Amino acid sequence: MSSIVLPQPQTQRSSTSLELEQLVTTSLREFPWRIDFTDWEGATYSVGQGKSHWAGDRVGVLIKTRSAGRNILALRGVEMQEDYARGETDVTGNFILLTWTRLHVNMELSLPAMLWRVFKNRAFQFQTISRAAVNVSSHYDLNEDFINTYLDRTYHSYSCGMFENPEQLSVEDLLRRGDGKGDTFDSLEKAQYTKFKDAADFAKPAPGERVLDIGCGYGGQLRVGAELFPESQWVGWTHSRNQIAVGQKRLQESGVADKTRMLYGDYREDSETYDHVLSTGMACHVGPKGLVPYVQQVRRRIRKGGRYMHHVIMNPWNRKPVDAFMGVAFCKKYVWPGFHWFSVGRHYAALEENGFRILGERNLRHHYAKTTAAWYLRMMQDADRLRALVGEQTFRAWQIYLAGSSGGFSSGQIEIHRIYTEAR
């Protein structure tokens, strides 16, 4: 974080400054941790109960402009995040804590604002092959060095790991780099191996059987699957050229290239039928109208009796649409174009109504809170170099995305479910 110059206090405060302090101190009096505010006029005040937190007990917010203060006063959640990305506010200390303010203050989008954003995102309602390619590339091909700095160093997996102790967190442990399955501590690298092993063990392909991994990333699932079941074949599809280049090299180095195929393009271009199918995170990128067509596509790719693992970020059921929430709106614009979340009930219905029998399910939200916390801390550990790679605004947008994700999963505002099924 760049150095912060505090404004000099003024003798006469404006009504906006006074109203903002009143709103903040009233709304956040029950906030568990501490937030220190300084506004553009130099006024300072603190809120919260000062409880301890594993990543730091306080966070500081510097509101540098009157317009940024007005956005907070009006509870314009998306604009508040954009103010930070542009540098009109600064944050010090434990950024993750700010996510929890949404449990105390209603910062959801108004109906007109939500409808406007839905209208602007109308091209993302259903992910065509060409649109999916643009969406994936815009994120994963942003900068290879930037993304790989915070991912685990063994598999470069960009999805939720499965930890031994998901609710036990410390800065030191999350920053400590491991190697994978042999680690003697609860590392991010070991958690990613465990995630891949869990899926491979569920598919449990017999000799000669083929497994399809939809949205295979850097090929970690292909590698682990081929290592555990060397007499089977593993095929993966991705829209990212970076992932293809890196993944194919890693598969070759791991000695499983002859048991795997990593393909560039869209899984819908593959007309073959597989014995089993795995999908880790893919189904939250199909668009608001794409869930049922996606499940139907998967069913066409899998034989009767084959096992399908459906691992997806979801939102807890709510009467309001997912686009009403500030974090979703911000990330759709700056980080993950085209993503969309559905409740677990919607996923169950889509699966059961389109040819799958539910065999089991796990809610991994605490695992993803720990995964994204590790990503955030690893990114911040190398902050100056990464800012130079992608620019200040993009770096700040990623702070919001990663710290917000960790807080969102931990507080239950976001969920992730791993559903195990069988094709009927």
C-alpha positions as CSV (number, residue, x, y, z in Angstrom):
1,M,0.0,0.0,0.0
2,S,1.3,3.5,-0.9
3,S,1.9,5.9,2.0
4,I,-1.2,7.8,3.2
5,V,-1.1,11.5,3.8
6,L,-3.8,12.4,6.4
7,P,-5.7,15.7,5.9
8,Q,-5.4,18.4,8.4
9,P,-8.4,18.8,10.7
10,Q,-10.7,21.8,10.0
11,T,-12.2,23.9,12.8
12,Q,-15.6,23.9,11.2
13,R,-17.0,20.6,9.8
14,S,-19.5,20.4,7.0
15,S,-22.9,18.9,7.4
16,T,-21.8,16.0,5.1
17,S,-18.9,15.2,7.4
18,L,-21.1,15.3,10.5
19,E,-23.9,13.2,9.0
20,L,-21.4,10.6,7.8
21,E,-19.9,10.2,11.3
22,Q,-23.5,9.9,12.7
23,L,-24.4,7.2,10.2
24,V,-21.2,5.2,10.8
25,T,-21.2,5.3,14.5
26,T,-24.9,4.5,14.8
27,S,-24.9,1.7,12.2
28,L,-21.6,0.0,13.2
29,R,-21.8,0.3,17.0
30,E,-22.2,-3.5,17.3
31,F,-19.4,-4.3,14.7
32,P,-17.2,-6.9,16.4
33,W,-13.9,-5.4,15.4
34,R,-12.5,-1.9,15.2
35,I,-12.7,0.5,12.2
36,D,-10.8,3.9,12.4
37,F,-12.2,6.6,10.1
38,T,-10.6,9.7,8.9
39,D,-12.5,11.9,6.4
40,W,-11.5,14.6,3.9
41,E,-11.8,17.3,6.5
42,G,-9.5,15.6,9.0
43,A,-12.3,14.4,11.3
44,T,-11.3,11.1,13.0
45,Y,-13.5,8.6,14.9
46,S,-13.6,4.9,15.7
47,V,-16.4,2.3,15.8
48,G,-16.7,-1.3,16.8
49,Q,-16.2,-3.5,19.8
50,G,-12.5,-4.2,19.3
51,K,-12.6,-8.0,19.4
52,S,-9.6,-10.0,18.2
53,H,-9.4,-11.4,14.7
54,W,-6.8,-13.8,13.3
55,A,-5.7,-11.4,10.5
56,G,-5.6,-8.2,12.7
57,D,-8.1,-6.5,15.0
58,R,-8.6,-3.2,13.2
59,V,-8.9,-1.6,9.8
60,G,-8.4,2.0,8.9
61,V,-10.4,3.9,6.3
62,L,-9.3,7.3,4.9
63,I,-12.1,9.0,2.9
64,K,-10.1,11.4,0.7
65,T,-12.9,13.3,-1.1
66,R,-16.3,14.7,-0.4
67,S,-17.9,12.7,-3.2
68,A,-16.5,9.4,-1.7
69,G,-18.1,10.5,1.6
70,R,-21.4,11.2,0.0
71,N,-21.4,7.7,-1.6
72,I,-20.9,6.2,1.9
73,L,-23.6,8.4,3.3
74,A,-26.0,7.3,0.6
75,L,-24.9,3.6,1.1
76,R,-24.0,3.3,-2.6
77,G,-22.1,0.0,-2.2
78,V,-20.8,-0.4,-5.8
79,E,-19.7,3.3,-5.9
80,M,-17.9,2.9,-2.6
81,Q,-15.9,0.0,-4.0
82,E,-15.1,2.0,-7.1
83,D,-14.0,4.9,-5.0
84,Y,-11.4,2.6,-3.4
85,A,-10.3,1.2,-6.8
86,R,-9.8,4.8,-8.1
87,G,-7.9,5.9,-5.0
88,E,-10.6,8.2,-3.5
89,T,-10.4,6.2,-0.4
90,D,-7.6,4.3,1.2
91,V,-7.6,1.3,3.5
92,T,-4.9,0.1,6.0
93,G,-4.9,-2.9,8.3
94,N,-7.1,-5.9,8.0
95,F,-9.1,-5.4,4.7
96,I,-11.0,-8.6,5.3
97,L,-13.0,-7.0,8.1
98,L,-14.7,-4.5,5.8
99,T,-16.7,-7.4,4.2
100,W,-18.5,-7.9,7.5
101,T,-20.0,-4.4,7.5
102,R,-22.6,-5.6,5.0
103,L,-24.2,-7.6,7.9
104,H,-24.7,-4.3,9.8
105,V,-25.6,-1.8,7.0
106,N,-27.8,-2.4,3.9
107,M,-25.7,-1.5,0.9
108,E,-27.7,-3.5,-1.7
109,L,-28.4,-1.9,-5.0
110,S,-31.7,0.0,-5.4
111,L,-34.2,-1.5,-7.9
112,P,-33.4,1.1,-10.7
113,A,-29.6,0.6,-10.2
114,M,-30.0,-3.2,-10.3
115,L,-32.2,-3.1,-13.4
116,W,-29.7,-0.8,-15.1
117,R,-26.8,-3.2,-14.4
118,V,-28.8,-6.2,-15.6
119,F,-29.6,-4.3,-18.8
120,K,-25.9,-3.5,-19.3
121,N,-25.0,-7.2,-18.7
122,R,-27.7,-8.5,-21.0
123,A,-25.1,-10.0,-23.3
124,F,-24.1,-12.3,-20.4
125,Q,-27.5,-13.9,-19.8
126,F,-26.4,-17.0,-21.6
127,Q,-22.8,-17.9,-22.2
128,T,-22.3,-18.6,-25.9
129,I,-19.0,-20.3,-26.9
130,S,-17.5,-17.0,-28.1
131,R,-18.7,-15.1,-25.1
132,A,-17.3,-17.7,-22.7
133,A,-13.9,-17.5,-24.4
134,V,-13.8,-13.7,-23.9
135,N,-14.8,-14.0,-20.3
136,V,-12.3,-16.6,-19.3
137,S,-9.4,-15.0,-21.2
138,S,-10.2,-11.5,-19.7
139,H,-9.4,-12.9,-16.2
140,Y,-7.0,-15.9,-16.6
141,D,-4.9,-14.3,-19.2
142,L,-4.7,-10.9,-17.4
143,N,-1.0,-11.5,-16.3
144,E,0.4,-15.0,-15.7
145,D,2.9,-13.8,-13.1
146,F,0.3,-11.8,-11.2
147,I,-2.2,-14.7,-10.8
148,N,0.4,-17.3,-10.1
149,T,1.9,-15.3,-7.3
150,Y,-1.1,-15.9,-5.1
151,L,-2.2,-19.4,-6.3
152,D,-0.6,-22.6,-4.8
153,R,2.8,-23.2,-6.3
154,T,2.3,-26.9,-7.1
155,Y,-1.0,-27.1,-9.0
156,H,-1.9,-23.4,-9.6
157,S,-5.4,-24.3,-8.8
158,Y,-7.9,-21.4,-9.0
159,S,-10.7,-23.0,-7.0
160,C,-11.5,-24.0,-3.4
161,G,-9.1,-26.2,-1.6
162,M,-10.1,-28.8,1.0
163,F,-8.3,-28.2,4.3
164,E,-7.9,-30.5,7.3
165,N,-8.9,-27.6,9.6
166,P,-10.8,-25.0,7.6
167,E,-11.7,-22.8,10.5
168,Q,-8.2,-22.7,12.0
169,L,-6.5,-19.7,10.4
170,S,-3.3,-17.8,11.0
171,V,-1.3,-15.4,8.8
172,E,1.9,-17.4,9.2
173,D,0.4,-20.7,8.2
174,L,-1.4,-19.2,5.1
175,L,1.8,-17.6,3.9
176,R,3.9,-20.7,4.4
177,R,4.4,-22.4,1.0
178,G,4.0,-26.2,0.8
179,D,4.6,-28.8,-1.9
180,G,1.3,-30.8,-1.8
181,K,0.1,-34.1,-0.5
182,G,3.2,-34.8,1.6
183,D,3.1,-31.5,3.6
184,T,3.1,-32.0,7.4
185,F,1.1,-28.8,7.9
186,D,-2.3,-27.6,6.6
187,S,-0.9,-25.9,3.5
188,L,-2.8,-24.4,0.6
189,E,-0.9,-26.8,-1.7
190,K,-2.0,-29.8,0.3
191,A,-5.6,-28.5,0.4
192,Q,-5.6,-28.3,-3.4
193,Y,-4.2,-31.8,-3.7
194,T,-6.9,-33.1,-1.3
195,K,-9.6,-31.4,-3.4
196,F,-8.4,-33.1,-6.6
197,K,-8.0,-36.4,-4.9
198,D,-11.6,-36.2,-3.5
199,A,-13.0,-35.8,-7.0
200,A,-10.8,-38.5,-8.5
201,D,-11.7,-40.9,-5.8
202,F,-15.4,-40.2,-6.4
203,A,-15.1,-40.8,-10.2
204,K,-13.0,-43.9,-9.4
205,P,-12.5,-44.8,-13.1
206,A,-12.0,-48.4,-14.0
207,P,-9.0,-49.3,-16.3
208,G,-9.7,-48.0,-19.7
209,E,-12.4,-45.5,-18.6
210,R,-12.2,-41.8,-19.6
211,V,-12.9,-38.8,-17.4
212,L,-13.8,-35.3,-18.6
213,D,-12.8,-32.3,-16.5
214,I,-14.8,-29.2,-17.7
215,G,-12.9,-26.0,-17.0
216,C,-9.6,-27.8,-16.2
217,G,-7.5,-24.7,-15.3
218,Y,-3.8,-25.6,-15.3
219,G,-4.5,-29.3,-15.3
220,G,-4.2,-30.1,-11.6
221,Q,-7.2,-32.4,-11.7
222,L,-5.9,-34.2,-14.7
223,R,-2.5,-34.7,-13.1
224,V,-3.8,-36.0,-9.8
225,G,-6.4,-38.2,-11.4
226,A,-3.9,-39.8,-13.8
227,E,-1.4,-40.4,-10.9
228,L,-4.1,-42.1,-8.8
229,F,-5.7,-44.1,-11.6
230,P,-2.9,-44.6,-14.2
231,E,-4.9,-47.0,-16.3
232,S,-7.6,-44.4,-17.1
233,Q,-7.6,-41.4,-19.5
234,W,-8.2,-37.8,-18.4
235,V,-9.4,-35.0,-20.7
236,G,-9.7,-31.3,-19.9
237,W,-11.0,-28.2,-21.6
238,T,-10.1,-24.6,-21.0
239,H,-10.6,-21.2,-22.7
240,S,-7.3,-19.8,-21.4
241,R,-4.2,-20.0,-23.6
242,N,-2.0,-19.3,-20.6
243,Q,-3.4,-22.3,-18.8
244,I,-2.9,-24.5,-21.9
245,A,0.7,-23.5,-22.2
246,V,1.6,-23.9,-18.6
247,G,-0.6,-26.9,-17.9
248,Q,0.6,-29.0,-20.8
249,K,4.2,-28.4,-19.7
250,R,3.4,-29.4,-16.1
251,L,1.6,-32.6,-17.2
252,Q,4.7,-33.5,-19.3
253,E,7.0,-32.8,-16.4
254,S,4.8,-34.9,-14.0
255,G,5.1,-37.9,-16.3
256,V,1.4,-38.2,-17.0
257,A,1.2,-36.6,-20.5
258,D,0.4,-40.0,-22.1
259,K,-2.6,-40.4,-19.8
260,T,-4.0,-36.9,-20.2
261,R,-5.2,-34.5,-22.9
262,M,-5.5,-30.8,-22.2
263,L,-7.5,-29.0,-24.9
264,Y,-8.0,-25.3,-25.8
265,G,-11.6,-24.4,-26.5
266,D,-15.1,-25.0,-25.3
267,Y,-16.3,-28.4,-23.9
268,R,-19.4,-28.0,-26.0
269,E,-17.3,-28.5,-29.1
270,D,-16.5,-32.0,-27.8
271,S,-19.1,-34.5,-29.0
272,E,-17.6,-37.5,-27.3
273,T,-19.2,-39.4,-24.4
274,Y,-17.2,-40.0,-21.3
275,D,-17.5,-42.5,-18.4
276,H,-17.4,-39.8,-15.7
277,V,-17.4,-36.0,-15.7
278,L,-15.9,-33.5,-13.1
279,S,-16.5,-29.8,-12.9
280,T,-14.9,-27.5,-10.3
281,G,-16.3,-24.0,-10.4
282,M,-17.4,-24.0,-14.1
283,A,-21.1,-23.8,-13.5
284,C,-21.0,-20.3,-11.9
285,H,-19.8,-19.0,-15.3
286,V,-22.8,-20.1,-17.4
287,G,-24.8,-16.9,-17.1
288,P,-28.3,-16.3,-15.5
289,K,-30.0,-18.4,-18.1
290,G,-27.4,-21.0,-18.6
291,L,-27.6,-23.4,-15.6
292,V,-30.2,-25.9,-17.1
293,P,-28.6,-25.9,-20.6
294,Y,-25.2,-26.5,-18.9
295,V,-26.5,-29.5,-16.9
296,Q,-28.2,-30.9,-20.1
297,Q,-24.8,-30.6,-21.9
298,V,-23.1,-32.5,-19.2
299,R,-25.7,-35.2,-19.3
300,R,-25.1,-35.6,-23.0
301,R,-21.4,-36.1,-22.4
302,I,-21.7,-38.9,-19.8
303,R,-22.9,-42.5,-20.0
304,K,-25.7,-43.8,-17.9
305,G,-24.4,-44.8,-14.5
306,G,-21.4,-42.5,-14.8
307,R,-20.5,-40.2,-11.9
308,Y,-20.6,-36.4,-12.1
309,M,-19.1,-34.1,-9.5
310,H,-20.7,-30.6,-9.5
311,H,-18.6,-28.1,-7.5
312,V,-20.0,-24.5,-7.6
313,I,-20.0,-21.2,-5.8
314,M,-23.6,-20.4,-4.8
315,N,-25.6,-17.8,-2.9
316,P,-27.8,-18.5,0.0
317,W,-31.4,-18.3,-1.0
318,N,-32.7,-14.8,-0.9
319,R,-35.9,-13.1,-2.2
320,K,-33.7,-10.5,-3.9
321,P,-31.8,-11.4,-7.1
322,V,-28.1,-11.9,-6.8
323,D,-27.5,-8.8,-9.0
324,A,-28.8,-6.7,-6.1
325,F,-25.7,-7.3,-4.0
326,M,-22.8,-4.8,-4.2
327,G,-20.0,-7.4,-4.3
328,V,-21.6,-9.2,-7.2
329,A,-22.2,-6.1,-9.2
330,F,-18.6,-4.9,-8.6
331,C,-17.0,-8.2,-9.5
332,K,-19.1,-8.6,-12.7
333,K,-17.7,-5.3,-13.9
334,Y,-14.1,-5.5,-12.8
335,V,-13.1,-9.1,-12.1
336,W,-15.3,-11.9,-13.4
337,P,-17.5,-10.8,-16.3
338,G,-20.4,-13.1,-17.0
339,F,-20.4,-15.0,-13.7
340,H,-23.7,-15.7,-11.9
341,W,-24.7,-17.6,-8.8
342,F,-27.8,-19.7,-8.0
343,S,-28.9,-21.2,-4.7
344,V,-28.3,-24.8,-3.9
345,G,-32.0,-25.5,-4.4
346,R,-31.7,-24.3,-8.0
347,H,-28.7,-26.5,-8.6
348,Y,-30.4,-29.6,-7.1
349,A,-33.5,-29.0,-9.3
350,A,-31.4,-28.5,-12.4
351,L,-29.5,-31.8,-11.7
352,E,-32.5,-33.9,-10.7
353,E,-34.7,-32.7,-13.5
354,N,-32.1,-33.3,-16.2
355,G,-30.9,-36.8,-15.6
356,F,-28.9,-37.0,-12.4
357,R,-29.4,-38.7,-9.0
358,I,-27.9,-36.9,-6.0
359,L,-25.6,-39.1,-4.1
360,G,-24.1,-36.6,-1.6
361,E,-23.2,-33.0,-0.9
362,R,-20.7,-30.9,1.1
363,N,-20.8,-27.2,1.9
364,L,-17.2,-26.0,1.7
365,R,-17.7,-22.3,2.5
366,H,-15.1,-22.3,5.4
367,H,-12.6,-24.1,3.1
368,Y,-13.0,-21.3,0.5
369,A,-12.8,-18.6,3.1
370,K,-9.4,-20.1,4.0
371,T,-8.4,-20.5,0.4
372,T,-9.1,-16.9,-0.6
373,A,-7.5,-15.6,2.6
374,A,-4.3,-17.4,1.6
375,W,-4.6,-15.9,-1.9
376,Y,-5.1,-12.4,-0.5
377,L,-2.2,-12.6,1.9
378,R,0.1,-14.0,-0.7
379,M,-0.8,-11.3,-3.1
380,M,-0.3,-8.6,-0.4
381,Q,3.1,-10.0,0.5
382,D,4.3,-9.1,-3.0
383,A,2.1,-6.0,-3.4
384,D,4.7,-3.5,-4.8
385,R,5.8,-5.8,-7.6
386,L,2.3,-6.8,-8.5
387,R,1.0,-3.3,-8.6
388,A,3.7,-2.6,-11.2
389,L,2.6,-5.5,-13.3
390,V,-1.2,-4.7,-13.5
391,G,-1.6,-1.1,-12.4
392,E,-2.9,0.4,-9.2
393,Q,-6.6,0.2,-10.1
394,T,-6.6,-3.4,-11.1
395,F,-4.6,-4.3,-8.0
396,R,-7.1,-2.6,-5.8
397,A,-10.0,-4.3,-7.5
398,W,-8.3,-7.6,-6.7
399,Q,-8.0,-6.6,-3.1
400,I,-11.7,-6.1,-3.0
401,Y,-12.4,-9.3,-4.8
402,L,-10.1,-11.6,-2.7
403,A,-10.5,-10.0,0.8
404,G,-14.2,-9.7,0.1
405,S,-14.5,-13.3,-1.0
406,S,-12.8,-14.5,2.2
407,G,-15.0,-12.4,4.4
408,G,-18.1,-13.4,2.4
409,F,-17.5,-17.1,2.7
410,S,-16.6,-16.9,6.4
411,S,-19.7,-14.8,7.2
412,G,-22.0,-17.0,5.2
413,Q,-22.9,-14.4,2.6
414,I,-21.5,-16.7,-0.1
415,E,-21.4,-20.5,-0.1
416,I,-19.8,-23.2,-2.2
417,H,-21.3,-26.7,-2.5
418,R,-19.8,-29.9,-3.9
419,I,-22.5,-32.1,-5.1
420,Y,-21.9,-35.8,-6.0
421,T,-24.2,-37.3,-8.6
422,E,-24.8,-40.3,-10.8
423,A,-26.2,-40.1,-14.4
424,R,-29.6,-41.9,-14.7
